[in-house]
Every structure is written in C-alpha cells, then in structure tokens.
Amino acid sequence: MEARKINIKGVVQGVGFRPFVYRLAQKNKIKGWVLNNAQGVSIHAEGEENALKIFIEELTAHPPRQAVIKEQRIEDEVLQGFCDFRIVESEGKGEQEVLISPDLAICPECYREVLEEGNRRFGYAFTNCTNCGPRFTIIKGVPYDRPKTTMADFPMCPECAREYHDPLNRRFHAQPNACPVCGPQVKIYDAGGRPVPGVNAPKLLADGNILAVKGLGGYHLVCDALNPDAVKRLRKSKKREAKPFAVMAKDLEAARKYCRISPEEEKILKSPQAPILILPRRPEALPPDLAPGVKTLGVMLPYTPLHLLLFKEGLELLVMTSGNISSNPLIYQDNLAFSELGDIAGYFLVHNREIYNRCDDSVVKVIDNKAQIFRRARGYVPLPVEIPRQPSVLACGGDLKSTFCLTKGDKAFLSQHMGDLDNFKNFNEYVLTVQRMKEYLDIRPQAVVVDLHPGYTSRRWGLEQEMPVIEVQHHHAHLAACLADNGLDEKVLGVICDGTGMGTDGHIWGMEFLLGDFGGFERLAHLEYMPLPGADKAAREPLRMTASFLYKHLGKEGLLKAYDLFCGLSPEELELIIRQIDSGINAPLTSSCGRLFDAVSALLGVCTRVHYEGQAAVELEEMADAGFKGKGYPFDLKESGGLLIISTKKMWQECLRDISKGVSAGQISARFHRTVAEMIAATCRALGDRLPSKKVVLSGGVMQNKLLVENVVRLLEMEHFIPLVHSQVPANDGGLSLGQAVIGGRLINVCSGSGQGS
C-alpha cells in the first residue's frame, strides 16, 4: 500500500468534481479523502501502486464535463491507514487560487425532469444539479459553498438534503440544489407591484403582453417575437430605435425554422454556455421591427428551467432582450425593475432568489468556421485566460463595451460586459464589480493600467486609485489582447481596425499596422488621415465622413457634383462641414477604419444616422451581394515619413462611377469589403521584409465583420501569412483590458508610478 497527495487547480468547484473523485476512488479501491480548499481540490489517496496509477490517470483523462484542470501536483505521502474514502468539509485556508465556475445552461437530465410528469421537479423553475445551474450570479464568497451564495436563505428539505449528501447522486454538493418544497418560487405581479393570482406567463405572452422576467443574471423584457404589434410596442417603449432584438427559440427545431444553422453553430447553441448566437435568417416572414436593417438574427435556446416553462400556448419564438432602457445597465434588482420597467412591461415574472452579480447574455458569431465572442458574459465569466506569469495588475479597459481585467500569476480574469461607462449607472456597477472580483480572487494589484485617451471615464477612475499608473496605447492593447488570446508571447504584425483610439501623435487612430509585443510597438503603416468634422458627431451622422473623404480627395467641385447623393445633408450643413475641415476647428484627424465603413454606408444610403454603435457598418455588411466574386476598387500605398499610407482616392472615384452607372448598392458594398481586405493584404505584403515572422494578428471591432475577416484570412493565407483571430475574448473593446493587462504586467518593473507607458 502506498499514499499520494494530489492537489488540483482549475475550475474544480461547483462542477461535481468531488463526487467524481469519490466514485473513482470506489471503483479503484482507493482509501482516503477529498476536499475543496482555497486553491482548488486536495486529495489524500491510499491504495496499491497500480490502482493509484489508474486512479490518477483517470482523474485528468475523464473529469466532469464542466471541470477545467489547469494544474495537477502529485507528491508521495505518509500512509495513514484509512478504512474508506470520504468527502470532507471545505477548507478556507491559504491564498485563494480556486477558479469560480460560470453559470451553466440546463443539462439534458434536468431538462427531462422539468418536463416529466410525475417527477418531483416537474415544472419547477429552479431545477439544477452539479452539471448545470447558477454559479457566478449567486456567489458571495469563496470557497463555493451554499452559505456563501444567495441560496443560503433556502434550507434544503429532507429529500434535497439526502441528494446533496449522497456522493453517488448527481446533486451531491450542488449548492443551488432545491425543489418546489424548499427552494425559490415564482410569482406574477402587475406593473404596480401587486400580485396577480390565477394567471400564467405563457398565456400572457400569447395574448400579446410584454413581461419583465427575472432570469439568471438580470431581467429580460419578453414578448411573442411573432406578434408584430407586441414587438413594435416593445421597441418604442424601450427607446430602442434600430438595434436588433435577440430572441429565444423553444428548441433547435424552432430555431432552424427561422435561421440556417451549421453543425458548428448547433454545437454552440447547445453548449453549456448557451450564448446568443448571430445566425443568418431564412426568408420566412418575421415582424419588421424584430431586426431592422439586417439579415441575421441573434438566437439562443432556453438556458434555465424558467425559460423552458415559458414555451407553452403554442409559443416558439420569444423576444428576450435586456431588461433596461437603452444604454442603461441590465437591471437585476427587484425594486429597480418595478420602478424603471413599469412603463414597458405590463406584468412581472419575479422569483425570490437574489441575483448577486449582474451578468448579461454573451453574444457569439461563427466567422471562418470559428466561434468569435462579441460580448463575453454569462457562461464564460469569470473563467480566466492563460497568460505568461506576471505581477498582479488592474487593467481598466475602455469606455465602450467596457470590461476590466485583474491578473494573478499566469491567469487574467476579465469581468463580465459592463456596458458603456459614460452612463453613470454602468460606471457604478463597474466600480462595485472591481471590488467584488478583487475579493473573490484575493488579488491585490500592484499597478493600474489605463488607456491614453484623456476623456475616458475608465482612465480617470484608474488615475484616482492609489497605485502606480501604466498608460497603454489603445491599438497596442488590441494587438496584445489577440496575442494573449492565442497563447503567444512574441513580436508580430498586428492589423488593428476599429473606430476610435487615441494615438501617440495626438490623432485618432483606427486602421493600424503595428509591429509589437507585450513590451512595446512600432507603427509601420496606417490608413490616410481624414478630418472628422464635428468630432464625435461624425460617428452619429456618417454623411459627415462621406463629405470629408470626397472633399479631401475630389475638392469642393467634386463634392458638389456628388451632392445629389447627400439626401441627408442640407446645403447649409455641407457648407459648415467644409468650413470645419478647412479651419481644422472641431475636425480632428483620424485614420479610423470604422469611419471609412460609415462613409461608404452613408454614400449608398444604407445608414445616414446611427442609433447604436457600429450600425452603419453592420448594415453595410448585411446588404453586400453574397455572389460577388470580383476584385476590389483601386487604391494606393504611399510612403511618407517612414510609414506606408493607404490612400482611398481612387476607390472613391471608382465607387462614384459605379453609382452613376446604376451598379447596385449590394454589389458596391461587396466590392468595398473586398477592397479593404486587399488593402490589408497588400500592406502586409509590402511590409514583409520588416517582419520577424509570417504571423499576423487581426483585432479591433471592425475585425468582427464576417465578410471582411473571411476575405482577409483567405488573401493573407494566399500570401503565406498566418492570420490569427480572437476566440476567448472579443476583438472589440470588450477584449481591450486583456491587452492592457499583459502589457502592464510586462512594463510594471520599469513603471515609476508617474505615468510610464507604451
């Protein structure tokens, strides 16, 4: 007989790991114990040499579905002569290293129980087990045990307690375990907060009502997605003028009825993360207010039993949009829901389990047969990204699609999507969540990392913290984020395309070719600088950028010749824009790729006024002719001051000729997308002799354009480059904090506390 001490780190709490170890020990006749502690799971195992070998091999070969083993340490131990194998109480000693599990979508076993008549959990909205259910949204402290969750208020009945304490039961130590006898309950209220007995939610939805439904990480506003009147009323009352609504389909069959779904997309829909997945729509009629201006639909499947129970009365597709007024944070507290959503929802479906951590739905899209995360939240947070070991830092992220990042050793922990920080309520949630995450993860940052932009709320807050400050250029952070996302720590070329980022020369960057790593960067090429007339106003009124490009390239005479295309600009507005450009007053220079997309979108009449970030570019992509196989428009690469500059003058001239010849907007859009891809490939080729390798990382919000990315990847591969895209964090500013964090960790030793940066 021999003994081993086995310490396992990773996502090993709240995922059924201890009962898995127990069953494995029984199978291999191992004696000893297993427990949760602040570092993960600790095992004392005694048995014959061969049995111990098989036991240890199977620990890592076939762990529970949601377990993620990051590290396993095995040491010889003193034989103590245990007579059996036990699961013992958790320990809270030592430095906190355990990884908190994300919330998990309902598993097949619980799904069956909820719909199985005669089962004691039939129709119960809070059915869960160790393989599914709430985690992050209910946790108040670690180790992850029931007293440190919002389930502490619900003592288990004898039957649930029996399941909870039975190592052979799939609900063994499932902290949210409950049933109709002892667990949380649901009630329906009217908009005034008065209980409404004798009604059921599916009937209310089928009758055309809008409901505020308290879910896993916050409230949703819900209505029948096939009821045009209900959808229209929801859009108007939510003050959401154009942004598409997400929907929840009853099941995969219902989703297929309205969308085309590939095998990879089916896998994502059915995954434990169960994100909103952006899918191509079928031509079947859907209410026009559901997703105006696009040919796609954001779809998810029911990920809690409560959602599953909404699909009665013939309902098969529900609008499931965030419970908030547009631009405000997702509401997760009951009192705020009644006060702020009472003018939208006629009824409230409320449960009495507290949501402790707000968490939006994640958003994913398959691009080039790979899943790319657009919004990282439920199902993914707070799992870390592996990075090179470094000192602990707090990276503050950006202001749009904001996240922050905390690092500890070789792990980077990104927050859930926090929204736009120019909203004071979002900012308050941001500050609260920073503090909670520091406590959960037992992280004491040694420095704070901020963006260069002086107007960022995240920067101003970061500067107020009593820590050394490291400043990081926006696009360098994007490059580093994609490097870290791909597990690389080396110097590569980064092609960063987005809307706005403060450059080191004081101008607004946005289509950048940077040679860099975690320690620094060199700018090699960029899109030509163009005036941004009206500054931020130009992002909301894309015709301003159309006028800017045409005026700078074709002069006033050429601009006026094209004036008939400017149906959204009055002569007075056009004259004001020209004066702004000539004087340089309120017209900063930008190399933004996002503004180039905006300008073409407005020229074609696709989108002349933006109601949500990226709308002009999104709608331009959506209307591109899928059958286009030709080449792009011409453009020039010019050298200036040691940099390569991409000039679009020839592109605009040829684009105007196409319009005058009656070429369809769909054809022009497709050709424009091809042009931008060719610009990127040609610039990479021209820079080839200066590059240390053929690896090229693609990042920035524009790199979530499926049509563009797939064109870029193909063209780069034809040139024998190795394009690398995001997979664990968004390419947009939602991933910015990861890049800031790894750069900050690399620079922290040279940071004097007086604003060193990159």
C-alpha positions in Angstrom: 0.0 0.0 0.0 1.2 3.5 -0.9 -0.1 7.0 -0.4 -0.2 10.1 -2.6 -1.2 13.7 -2.0 -2.9 15.2 -5.1 -3.6 18.9 -5.5 -5.7 20.0 -8.4 -6.2 23.7 -9.5 -8.7 25.0 -12.1 -12.4 25.0 -12.4 -12.9 22.2 -10.0 -15.5 23.5 -7.6 -19.3 23.6 -8.3 -18.9 21.2 -11.2 -19.3 17.8 -9.4 -15.6 17.2 -9.1 -15.6 15.7 -5.5 -18.3 13.1 -6.2 -16.4 12.3 -9.4 -13.3 11.7 -7.3 -15.4 9.7 -4.8 -16.8 7.4 -7.5 -13.4 6.9 -9.0 -11.9 6.0 -5.6 -14.7 3.4 -5.0 -14.0 1.9 -8.4 -10.3 1.6 -7.8 -10.5 0.6 -4.1 -8.7 3.8 -3.0 -9.0 5.0 0.6 -8.5 8.5 2.0 -10.4 11.8 1.4 -11.1 14.7 -0.9 -11.9 18.3 0.0 -12.3 21.7 -1.5 -9.9 24.4 -0.4 -8.9 27.9 -1.4 -6.5 26.6 -4.0 -8.9 24.0 -5.6 -9.3 20.4 -4.7 -6.9 18.4 -2.4 -6.9 14.5 -2.4 -5.2 12.1 0.0 -5.2 8.7 -1.8 -4.1 5.3 -0.4 -4.0 2.1 -2.3 -1.9 -0.4 -4.3 0.6 1.1 -6.7 -1.2 0.1 -9.8 -4.6 1.2 -8.5 -3.2 4.6 -7.6 -1.7 4.9 -11.1 -5.0 4.2 -12.8 -6.9 6.5 -10.3 -4.6 9.4 -11.0 -4.7 8.8 -14.8 -8.5 8.8 -14.8 -8.6 12.0 -12.7 -7.3 14.0 -15.7 -8.5 11.8 -18.6 -12.2 11.9 -17.9 -13.1 14.8 -15.5 -16.7 16.2 -15.2 -18.0 18.0 -18.3 -17.5 21.5 -16.9 -14.3 20.9 -15.0 -11.2 22.6 -16.3 -7.9 21.2 -14.8 -5.2 23.9 -15.0 -2.6 22.2 -12.8 -2.1 18.9 -11.0 0.6 18.3 -8.4 1.3 14.8 -7.1 3.6 14.0 -4.1 4.4 10.9 -2.1 2.6 11.0 1.2 2.8 9.2 4.6 0.5 6.1 4.7 -2.2 6.7 7.4 -4.2 3.5 7.0 -7.7 4.9 6.1 -10.5 2.3 6.1 -12.7 4.1 3.5 -12.8 7.1 1.2 -14.7 10.3 2.3 -15.6 13.7 1.1 -14.7 16.1 4.0 -15.6 19.7 4.8 -14.1 22.5 2.7 -11.1 24.4 3.9 -10.7 28.1 3.5 -7.0 28.4 4.5 -4.2 29.7 2.3 -4.0 32.0 -0.7 -7.2 32.0 -2.8 -6.5 30.2 -6.1 -9.7 28.4 -6.9 -11.4 29.3 -10.2 -15.1 30.2 -9.9 -17.4 28.4 -12.3 -19.6 30.4 -14.7 -23.3 29.9 -14.8 -24.2 26.8 -16.8 -27.2 26.2 -19.0 -29.7 23.5 -18.0 -28.3 20.0 -18.6 -30.2 17.2 -20.5 -31.0 15.4 -17.3 -32.6 18.4 -15.6 -34.3 19.3 -18.8 -36.0 15.9 -18.8 -37.0 16.1 -15.2 -38.7 19.5 -15.6 -40.9 18.2 -18.4 -41.5 14.7 -16.9 -45.0 14.4 -15.3 -44.8 12.6 -12.0 -41.2 13.8 -11.3 -41.0 15.7 -8.1 -39.4 18.6 -10.0 -41.9 18.6 -12.8 -42.5 22.2 -13.8 -40.0 23.5 -11.2 -38.3 26.6 -12.5 -35.1 26.2 -10.4 -34.1 22.6 -11.1 -30.4 22.2 -11.3 -27.5 19.8 -10.4 -23.7 19.7 -10.4 -23.7 19.9 -14.2 -25.8 23.0 -14.6 -27.5 26.0 -12.9 -26.4 29.3 -11.4 -22.8 29.8 -10.1 -21.3 33.2 -10.7 -24.5 35.2 -10.4 -25.3 33.8 -6.9 -21.9 33.6 -5.3 -21.0 36.0 -2.5 -17.7 34.4 -1.4 -15.3 31.5 -1.7 -14.9 28.6 -1.3 -18.1 28.0 -3.3 -20.4 26.6 -0.6 -24.1 27.2 -0.1 -23.8 29.5 2.9 -21.7 31.9 0.7 -24.4 32.1 -2.0 -27.8 33.6 -2.3 -29.2 30.1 -1.8 -28.3 30.4 1.9 -31.9 31.7 2.6 -33.4 28.4 1.4 -32.7 25.4 3.8 -33.0 22.1 2.0 -35.9 19.8 2.7 -35.0 16.2 3.8 -35.2 14.8 0.3 -32.9 17.5 -1.2 -30.6 17.1 1.7 -30.4 13.4 1.0 -29.4 14.1 -2.6 -26.9 16.8 -1.5 -25.1 14.4 0.9 -25.1 11.3 -1.4 -21.7 11.1 -3.2 -23.3 8.8 -5.8 -26.1 11.4 -6.7 -25.6 13.9 -9.4 -26.8 16.6 -7.0 -24.1 15.8 -4.4 -22.9 19.2 -3.1 -24.8 21.0 -5.8 -25.0 24.3 -3.9 -28.2 25.6 -5.5 -30.0 22.3 -5.1 -33.7 22.8 -4.4 -37.2 21.6 -5.2 -40.7 23.0 -5.0 -40.9 22.2 -1.3 -37.8 24.1 -0.2 -36.5 26.2 -3.0 -37.1 29.6 -4.6 -40.6 30.4 -6.0 -42.0 32.5 -8.8 -44.9 35.0 -8.7 -46.6 37.2 -11.2 -47.2 40.9 -10.4 -48.8 43.7 -12.4 -46.8 46.8 -13.2 -47.8 48.4 -9.9 -46.2 45.6 -7.9 -49.5 43.8 -6.9 -49.6 40.0 -7.1 -51.8 38.6 -9.9 -53.0 35.2 -8.9 -54.5 32.7 -11.3 -52.6 33.7 -14.5 -49.7 32.1 -16.2 -46.9 33.7 -18.1 -47.2 31.8 -21.4 -50.9 32.9 -21.7 -50.0 36.5 -21.0 -47.3 36.3 -23.7 -49.6 34.6 -26.2 -52.1 37.4 -25.6 -49.6 40.0 -26.7 -48.4 41.3 -23.4 -44.8 42.4 -22.6 -43.4 40.7 -19.5 -40.4 41.7 -17.4 -38.9 38.3 -16.5 -36.3 37.9 -13.7 -33.7 35.4 -15.0 -30.3 34.2 -14.1 -28.2 37.3 -14.2 -30.8 40.0 -14.5 -34.2 40.9 -16.0 -35.3 40.3 -19.6 -38.1 42.1 -21.4 -40.1 39.4 -23.2 -42.8 39.2 -25.7 -44.0 36.9 -28.5 -41.5 37.5 -31.3 -44.0 36.6 -34.0 -46.5 39.2 -32.8 -45.8 42.4 -34.8 -47.8 44.7 -32.5 -46.0 43.4 -29.3 -42.6 43.7 -30.9 -43.4 47.3 -32.1 -44.6 48.3 -28.7 -41.6 46.9 -27.0 -39.2 48.7 -29.4 -41.0 52.0 -28.9 -41.3 51.8 -25.1 -37.7 50.6 -24.6 -36.5 53.5 -26.7 -34.5 51.2 -28.9 -34.9 52.7 -32.3 -33.0 50.3 -34.6 -30.7 47.8 -32.8 -31.9 44.2 -33.5 -33.7 42.3 -30.7 -32.3 38.9 -29.5 -34.7 36.0 -29.5 -35.1 32.8 -27.6 -36.3 29.8 -29.6 -38.3 27.0 -28.0 -35.8 24.4 -29.2 -33.4 23.7 -32.0 -36.2 22.7 -34.4 -37.8 26.1 -33.9 -34.5 27.9 -34.4 -34.0 26.0 -37.7 -37.4 27.2 -38.8 -36.2 30.8 -38.9 -32.4 30.5 -39.3 -29.8 28.5 -41.2 -27.7 26.6 -38.7 -24.3 24.9 -39.4 -23.0 22.0 -37.3 -20.6 24.3 -35.5 -23.4 26.7 -34.8 -25.6 23.9 -33.5 -22.8 22.9 -31.1 -22.6 26.4 -29.7 -26.3 26.8 -29.3 -26.5 23.6 -27.3 -23.3 24.2 -25.3 -23.4 24.8 -21.5 -22.5 28.5 -22.3 -25.7 28.8 -24.4 -24.9 32.3 -25.7 -26.9 34.5 -28.1 -25.6 33.3 -31.5 -25.9 35.5 -34.5 -27.3 33.4 -37.3 -28.3 34.0 -41.0 -32.1 34.3 -41.2 -34.3 32.4 -43.5 -36.7 34.3 -45.8 -39.7 33.4 -43.7 -41.7 36.5 -42.7 -40.8 37.9 -39.2 -42.0 41.2 -37.8 -40.1 44.0 -39.4 -39.3 45.6 -36.0 -37.6 42.5 -34.8 -34.3 43.0 -36.6 -34.5 46.0 -38.9 -31.7 46.6 -41.4 -30.1 43.2 -41.1 -30.5 39.7 -42.5 -29.3 37.9 -39.3 -31.0 37.1 -36.0 -29.5 36.7 -32.6 -30.8 33.4 -31.2 -30.4 31.5 -28.0 -32.1 28.4 -26.6 -33.7 28.2 -23.1 -30.8 28.0 -20.6 -32.8 27.8 -17.4 -35.9 25.8 -16.5 -37.8 29.1 -16.0 -37.2 29.9 -19.7 -38.2 26.4 -20.7 -41.5 26.8 -19.0 -42.4 30.0 -20.9 -42.9 28.0 -24.1 -46.5 26.9 -23.9 -49.6 28.2 -25.6 -48.1 27.5 -29.0 -45.2 29.9 -28.4 -42.0 29.0 -30.3 -40.0 32.3 -30.5 -39.8 35.0 -27.8 -38.0 38.3 -27.9 -35.6 38.1 -25.0 -33.9 41.5 -24.7 -32.1 43.0 -21.8 -34.3 44.4 -19.1 -33.3 48.1 -19.3 -33.9 51.4 -21.0 -31.4 51.6 -23.9 -27.9 52.5 -22.9 -28.6 51.8 -19.2 -27.3 48.8 -17.3 -29.1 45.5 -17.2 -31.5 45.6 -14.2 -31.1 42.8 -11.7 -32.7 44.2 -8.5 -36.4 43.8 -8.0 -37.1 47.3 -6.7 -35.4 48.9 -9.7 -37.2 46.6 -12.1 -40.6 47.8 -10.9 -39.6 51.4 -10.8 -37.8 51.5 -14.2 -39.6 48.9 -16.3 -43.1 49.6 -15.2 -43.8 51.8 -18.2 -42.7 49.0 -20.6 -43.9 45.7 -19.1 -47.5 45.0 -18.2 -46.6 42.1 -15.9 -43.5 41.0 -13.9 -42.4 37.4 -13.5 -40.3 37.5 -10.3 -38.6 34.9 -8.2 -37.3 35.3 -4.7 -33.7 34.2 -5.2 -31.3 37.2 -5.1 -29.1 37.9 -8.1 -25.8 39.0 -6.5 -23.7 39.5 -9.6 -25.3 41.1 -12.7 -24.4 39.3 -15.9 -25.7 39.9 -19.4 -26.1 37.2 -22.1 -23.0 36.5 -24.1 -23.0 37.1 -27.8 -21.1 34.9 -30.3 -20.8 34.7 -34.1 -19.2 32.0 -36.2 -16.6 33.6 -38.6 -14.4 31.5 -40.9 -15.8 28.4 -39.1 -14.6 29.6 -35.7 -16.6 31.0 -32.8 -15.8 34.6 -32.1 -17.2 36.2 -28.9 -18.7 39.6 -29.4 -19.9 40.1 -25.8 -18.3 38.0 -23.0 -20.5 37.5 -20.0 -22.8 34.7 -18.9 -21.3 31.2 -19.4 -17.8 32.5 -19.9 -17.1 34.8 -16.9 -15.2 34.5 -14.6 -13.0 31.9 -16.3 -9.5 33.2 -16.9 -7.3 33.5 -19.9 -3.9 31.9 -19.5 -1.0 34.4 -19.8 2.7 34.5 -19.1 3.3 34.7 -15.3 3.4 38.3 -14.2 2.8 40.6 -11.2 -0.9 41.4 -10.4 -2.3 44.5 -12.2 -5.8 46.0 -12.6 -6.4 47.0 -16.3 -9.3 49.4 -16.6 -10.3 48.8 -20.2 -12.0 51.3 -22.4 -15.3 53.2 -22.1 -17.4 51.4 -24.8 -18.3 47.7 -24.4 -16.2 48.1 -21.2 -14.6 45.3 -19.2 -11.8 45.4 -16.7 -9.1 42.7 -16.1 -7.3 41.5 -13.0 -4.2 39.3 -13.2 -2.8 36.8 -10.8 0.2 34.7 -11.6 -0.4 33.2 -15.0 -4.1 34.0 -15.2 -6.0 37.0 -16.5 -9.6 37.4 -15.2 -11.8 39.6 -17.3 -15.0 41.0 -15.9 -18.4 40.4 -17.5 -19.5 43.0 -20.1 -20.1 46.2 -18.1 -21.6 48.4 -20.8 -20.7 52.0 -21.7 -19.1 53.9 -18.9 -20.4 57.3 -20.0 -23.6 56.1 -18.3 -23.2 56.8 -14.5 -25.2 53.7 -13.5 -22.9 51.5 -15.6 -19.9 53.2 -14.0 -21.3 52.5 -10.5 -21.7 48.8 -11.4 -18.2 48.8 -12.8 -16.7 50.1 -9.6 -18.7 47.7 -7.4 -17.7 44.7 -9.6 -14.0 45.6 -9.5 -14.1 45.4 -5.7 -16.0 42.1 -5.6 -13.7 40.4 -8.1 -10.7 41.5 -6.2 -12.2 39.9 -3.1 -13.3 36.7 -4.8 -9.9 36.2 -6.4 -7.9 37.5 -3.5 -6.0 39.9 -5.8 -4.1 43.0 -4.6 -2.9 44.8 -7.8 0.5 46.4 -7.8 -0.4 48.8 -10.6 -3.3 50.1 -12.6 -3.3 50.2 -16.4 -5.2 52.8 -18.4 -5.8 54.0 -21.9 -4.2 57.1 -23.3 -7.5 58.8 -24.1 -7.8 61.7 -21.6 -11.6 61.7 -21.9 -12.1 58.0 -20.9 -14.0 57.5 -17.6 -12.1 54.3 -17.0 -8.8 56.3 -17.3 -10.0 59.0 -14.9 -11.1 56.4 -12.3 -7.8 54.4 -12.7 -5.8 57.6 -12.1 -7.7 58.0 -8.8 -6.5 54.7 -7.4 -3.6 54.8 -5.1 -1.3 52.7 -7.3 1.4 53.3 -9.9 -0.1 54.0 -13.3 0.8 52.5 -16.6 -0.6 54.1 -19.8 -1.1 51.9 -22.8 -2.0 53.0 -26.4 -5.4 51.7 -27.5 -4.3 49.7 -30.6 -1.2 48.3 -28.9 -3.7 46.9 -26.3 -5.7 45.3 -29.1 -2.6 43.7 -30.5 -1.5 42.3 -27.1 -5.0 41.0 -26.4 -5.0 38.9 -29.6 -1.5 37.7 -28.8 -2.6 36.6 -25.3 -5.8 35.1 -26.7 -3.7 32.9 -29.0 -1.2 31.9 -26.3 1.6 33.8 -27.9 4.4 35.9 -26.4 6.4 37.2 -29.3 6.8 40.1 -31.7 4.3 40.0 -34.6 2.5 42.3 -37.0 -0.9 43.4 -35.7 -3.6 44.7 -38.1 -5.9 46.7 -35.8 -9.1 48.1 -37.4 -11.7 49.9 -35.2 -13.5 53.1 -34.8 -11.6 55.2 -32.3 -8.3 55.1 -30.3 -6.1 57.9 -29.2 -2.7 57.7 -31.0 0.7 58.6 -29.7 0.8 61.6 -32.1 -2.4 63.1 -30.7 -4.6 62.0 -33.7 -7.4 59.4 -33.6 -6.1 56.1 -34.9 -8.2 53.3 -36.3 -6.6 51.3 -39.1 -3.1 50.5 -37.9 -0.3 48.1 -38.8 1.8 47.7 -35.7 4.9 45.6 -35.2 4.8 44.8 -31.5 4.7 42.5 -28.5 3.8 42.9 -24.8 6.8 45.2 -24.3 6.1 47.8 -27.0 5.2 48.6 -30.6 6.3 50.4 -33.7 3.7 51.9 -36.1 4.6 50.8 -39.7 1.5 51.8 -41.7 -2.0 53.2 -41.5 -5.0 54.4 -43.4 -4.7 58.0 -44.6 -5.7 60.7 -42.1 -9.0 62.4 -42.7 -10.8 65.2 -40.9 -13.6 64.1 -38.5 -16.0 67.1 -38.9 -18.0 67.6 -35.8 -15.7 65.1 -33.9 -17.9 62.6 -32.1 -20.9 63.9 -34.1 -19.4 62.4 -37.2 -19.8 58.9 -35.7 -23.5 59.5 -35.3 -24.0 61.2 -38.7 -21.9 59.2 -41.2 -22.6 61.6 -44.1 -20.2 63.9 -42.4 -17.4 61.4 -43.1 -18.6 60.9 -46.6 -18.3 64.6 -47.2 -14.9 64.6 -45.6 -13.4 61.9 -47.8 -14.9 63.4 -51.0 -13.9 66.9 -50.2 -10.3 66.0 -49.4 -9.9 63.7 -52.4 -12.1 65.5 -55.1 -12.1 69.1 -53.8 -15.2 71.3 -53.4 -16.2 71.0 -57.0 -16.1 67.2 -56.9 -18.0 67.2 -53.7 -20.8 69.4 -55.1 -21.0 67.2 -58.2 -21.8 64.3 -55.9 -24.2 66.4 -53.8 -27.3 64.7 -55.1 -26.2 61.6 -53.2 -26.3 63.6 -49.9 -30.0 63.5 -49.3 -29.5 63.7 -45.6 -27.4 66.9 -45.6 -28.7 70.4 -46.3 -26.6 72.9 -48.2 -26.1 74.8 -45.0 -24.8 71.7 -43.2 -22.5 70.9 -46.1 -21.0 74.4 -46.1 -20.5 74.2 -42.3 -18.6 70.8 -42.7 -16.4 72.4 -45.4 -15.6 75.3 -43.1 -14.8 72.9 -40.2 -12.4 70.9 -42.4 -10.7 74.0 -43.8 -10.2 75.6 -40.4 -9.4 72.4 -38.5 -11.8 73.5 -35.8 -13.7 70.6 -34.2 -12.4 68.4 -37.0 -9.6 66.2 -35.6 -7.7 63.9 -37.9 -8.5 60.2 -37.9 -7.2 57.1 -39.6 -10.3 55.2 -38.5 -11.4 52.1 -40.5 -14.8 52.3 -38.8 -15.3 55.8 -40.1 -14.4 54.6 -43.6 -17.1 52.0 -43.4 -19.5 54.6 -42.1 -18.7 56.9 -45.0 -19.4 54.3 -47.7 -22.6 53.1 -45.9 -23.9 56.7 -45.9 -23.0 57.3 -49.5 -25.0 54.3 -50.5 -28.0 55.5 -48.4 -27.7 52.4 -46.2 -27.4 54.2 -42.9 -27.2 58.0 -42.6 -28.0 58.3 -38.9 -26.5 55.9 -36.3 -28.7 54.7 -33.4 -26.3 52.1 -32.0 -22.5 51.7 -32.2 -21.4 50.1 -35.5 -24.9 50.3 -37.1 -23.7 51.8 -40.4 -21.0 49.2 -40.9 -23.3 46.3 -39.7 -26.0 47.2 -42.2 -23.4 47.8 -45.0 -22.1 44.2 -44.4 -25.6 42.8 -44.3 -26.6 44.1 -47.6 -23.5 43.1 -49.5 -24.1 40.8 -52.5 -23.1 37.3 -51.4 -22.5 36.3 -55.0 -19.8 38.9 -55.7 -16.6 37.3 -56.9 -14.7 40.2 -58.4 -11.8 42.3 -57.4 -11.9 45.4 -55.2 -11.6 49.1 -56.1 -8.2 50.5 -56.8 -6.2 52.2 -54.0 -2.6 53.4 -53.5 0.2 52.7 -51.0 2.4 55.7 -50.5 5.4 56.2 -48.3 5.6 59.2 -46.0 7.8 59.9 -43.1 9.0 56.3 -42.9 5.3 55.0 -42.8 3.2 53.4 -45.5 0.0 55.3 -46.0 -3.1 53.7 -47.6 -4.9 56.3 -49.9 -8.5 55.7 -50.9 -8.7 58.5 -53.5 -9.0 56.0 -56.5 -11.5 53.9 -54.6 -13.9 56.9 -54.1 -13.6 57.9 -57.8 -14.4 54.4 -59.0 -17.2 54.0 -56.4 -18.9 57.2 -57.7 -18.6 55.9 -61.3 -20.3 52.6 -60.2 -23.2 54.6 -58.6 -23.6 56.8 -61.8 -23.7 53.6 -63.9 -26.5 52.2 -61.8 -24.5 49.4 -60.1 -26.5 48.0 -57.2 -25.7 49.0 -53.6 -25.2 45.3 -52.8 -22.5 44.9 -55.5 -20.8 48.1 -54.4 -20.8 47.0 -50.7 -19.3 43.6 -51.6 -16.7 45.3 -53.8 -15.8 47.7 -51.0 -15.4 44.9 -48.5 -13.1 43.2 -50.9 -11.2 46.4 -51.3 -10.5 46.8 -47.6 -9.3 43.1 -47.5 -7.0 43.8 -50.4 -5.7 46.9 -48.7 -4.7 44.8 -45.7 -3.1 42.0 -47.7 -1.2 44.4 -49.9 0.1 46.4 -46.9 1.2 43.2 -45.1 3.0 42.1 -48.3 4.7 45.5 -48.6 5.9 45.2 -45.0 7.1 41.6 -45.3 10.8 42.3 -45.2 10.5 44.1 -41.9 8.6 41.3 -40.1 10.1 38.7 -37.8 7.5 36.0 -38.8 4.5 35.4 -41.1 2.1 35.6 -38.2 -0.4 38.5 -38.4 -2.9 39.1 -35.6 -6.3 40.7 -36.5 -8.1 42.7 -33.9 -10.3 45.7 -33.3 -14.1 46.0 -33.6 -14.0 46.0 -37.4 -12.5 42.6 -37.3 -15.9 41.2 -36.2 -17.2 41.8 -39.7 -17.6 38.3 -41.0 -17.4 39.2 -44.7 -14.3 41.3 -44.2 -12.5 38.8 -42.0 -13.1 35.8 -44.2 -11.8 37.8 -47.2 -8.7 39.0 -45.2 -7.9 35.5 -44.0 -8.1 34.0 -47.5 -6.0 36.7 -49.0 -3.3 36.6 -46.3 -3.1 32.8 -46.5 -2.6 33.1 -50.3 0.4 35.3 -49.4 1.6 32.6 -47.0 0.9 34.7 -43.9 -0.6 33.0 -40.8 -3.6 35.1 -39.7 -4.6 34.8 -36.1 -8.0 35.9 -34.7 -9.7 36.1 -31.3 -11.6 33.2 -29.7 -11.6 33.7 -25.9 -12.2 37.4 -25.7 -13.9 39.9 -28.1 -11.9 41.6 -30.9 -13.8 44.8 -30.0 -13.1 46.9 -26.9 -14.6 44.2 -24.7 -11.2 42.5 -25.0 -9.1 45.7 -24.6 -8.5 45.2 -20.9 -6.7 41.8 -21.5 -4.2 43.5 -23.8 -3.7 46.3 -21.3 -3.1 43.8 -18.5 -0.4 41.8 -20.2 1.4 44.9 -21.4 1.1 46.4 -17.8 2.5 43.2 -16.4 5.5 43.3 -18.7 6.1 47.0 -18.0 5.4 47.1 -14.3 9.1 46.7 -13.3 10.0 49.9 -15.3 7.0 51.8 -14.1 8.0 54.6 -11.7 4.4 55.4 -10.8 4.5 58.7 -12.8 2.7 57.5 -15.9 5.1 55.2 -17.7 3.5 53.6 -20.7 3.6 52.2 -24.2 
